[in-house]
Amino acid sequence: QVQLVESGGGLVQPGGSLTLSCAASGIIFSIYNMGWYRQAPGKQRELVAVITSGGTTNYADSVKGRFTISRDSAKNTVSLQMNSLKPDDTAVYYCNAKYYQGPHYWGQGTQVTVSS
């Protein structure tokens, strides 16, 4: 059974930082592409960042230069370091795992709120 468990969300002031973590189990972590998506109220879920099995990263334009995705295959975890947070970053953040043409696997989501 595939499980993706996110942690690290919370309330932060504009300009602050948060680090999200996702612990994966039930998959061969090293061969999966891992990503973070987010969904704000009334909006569609959107890709934030992805890191391939080979370590290549890609980011949404809105977070480039502020967010950093990384993975630790020894611990089966993927992290998202978020700096210079803005109110527009407020959303539920979801961890994602995908292997080529296979299905998407999702975590339960963690709330990030950026507000003064």
C-alpha positions as CSV (number, residue, x, y, z in Angstrom):
1,Q,0.0,0.0,0.0
2,V,1.4,3.4,-1.1
3,Q,1.5,6.0,1.6
4,L,2.7,9.6,1.3
5,V,2.6,11.5,4.6
6,E,3.2,15.3,4.6
7,S,4.3,17.4,7.6
8,G,5.6,20.8,8.3
9,G,2.7,23.1,7.3
10,G,1.4,25.9,9.4
11,L,0.9,29.6,9.8
12,V,3.8,32.0,8.8
13,Q,4.1,35.7,8.3
14,P,4.9,37.1,4.9
15,G,8.6,36.9,4.2
16,G,9.0,33.9,6.4
17,S,10.1,30.4,5.7
18,L,8.7,26.9,6.1
19,T,10.0,23.4,5.2
20,L,7.5,20.7,4.1
21,S,8.5,17.1,4.3
22,C,6.9,14.0,2.8
23,A,7.7,10.4,3.9
24,A,7.0,7.8,1.3
25,S,6.3,4.1,1.8
26,G,5.1,1.2,-0.4
27,I,7.0,2.4,-3.5
28,I,10.5,1.9,-4.8
29,F,11.3,5.5,-3.9
30,S,14.5,5.8,-5.9
31,I,12.8,5.3,-9.3
32,Y,9.8,7.6,-8.7
33,N,9.5,11.2,-9.8
34,M,8.4,13.2,-6.7
35,G,6.6,16.5,-6.6
36,W,4.7,19.1,-4.6
37,Y,1.4,20.5,-5.8
38,R,-0.8,23.0,-4.1
39,Q,-4.5,24.0,-4.2
40,A,-5.8,27.3,-3.0
41,P,-9.5,27.8,-2.2
42,G,-11.5,28.1,-5.4
43,K,-8.6,27.3,-7.6
44,Q,-7.3,24.2,-9.4
45,R,-4.5,22.1,-8.1
46,E,-1.2,23.3,-9.6
47,L,2.3,22.0,-9.8
48,V,4.8,23.7,-7.5
49,A,8.0,21.7,-8.0
50,V,9.1,18.3,-9.2
51,I,12.3,16.3,-8.8
52,T,13.0,13.4,-11.0
53,S,14.5,10.1,-10.0
54,G,17.7,11.4,-11.4
55,G,17.6,14.6,-9.4
56,T,16.5,17.0,-12.1
57,T,14.3,19.8,-10.7
58,N,11.6,22.0,-12.2
59,Y,9.6,24.8,-10.6
60,A,6.5,26.8,-11.3
61,D,7.5,30.3,-12.4
62,S,5.7,31.7,-9.3
63,V,8.1,30.0,-6.9
64,K,11.4,30.0,-8.8
65,G,14.2,31.4,-6.7
66,R,12.2,31.1,-3.5
67,F,11.4,27.4,-3.2
68,T,13.8,24.4,-3.3
69,I,12.8,20.8,-3.7
70,S,15.1,18.0,-2.6
71,R,15.0,14.2,-2.0
72,D,16.7,11.8,0.3
73,S,16.6,8.3,-1.1
74,A,18.2,6.8,2.0
75,K,15.2,8.1,4.1
76,N,12.5,7.9,1.3
77,T,11.6,11.6,1.9
78,V,11.1,14.6,-0.3
79,S,11.2,18.1,1.1
80,L,10.2,21.6,0.0
81,Q,12.1,24.5,1.4
82,M,9.9,27.6,1.1
83,N,11.5,31.1,1.6
84,S,10.2,34.6,1.1
85,L,6.6,33.4,1.5
86,K,3.8,35.5,0.2
87,P,0.1,35.5,0.9
88,D,-0.5,34.0,-2.6
89,D,1.4,30.9,-1.4
90,T,-1.5,30.1,0.9
91,A,-2.8,26.7,-0.1
92,V,-3.0,23.0,0.8
93,Y,0.2,21.5,-0.3
94,Y,0.2,17.9,-1.6
95,C,3.0,15.4,-2.0
96,N,3.0,13.5,-5.3
97,A,4.7,10.3,-6.6
98,K,4.6,9.1,-10.2
99,Y,6.5,6.5,-12.2
100,Y,6.4,7.1,-15.9
101,Q,2.9,6.0,-17.2
102,G,1.8,4.7,-13.9
103,P,-0.8,6.4,-11.6
104,H,-0.3,9.5,-9.5
105,Y,-0.1,8.8,-5.8
106,W,-1.1,11.6,-3.4
107,G,-0.6,12.5,0.2
108,Q,-3.4,13.9,2.4
109,G,-2.2,17.4,2.1
110,T,-0.8,20.0,4.6
111,Q,-2.1,23.5,5.1
112,V,0.2,26.5,4.6
113,T,-1.1,29.9,5.5
114,V,0.8,33.0,4.9
115,S,-0.7,35.9,6.8
116,S,0.2,38.7,9.2
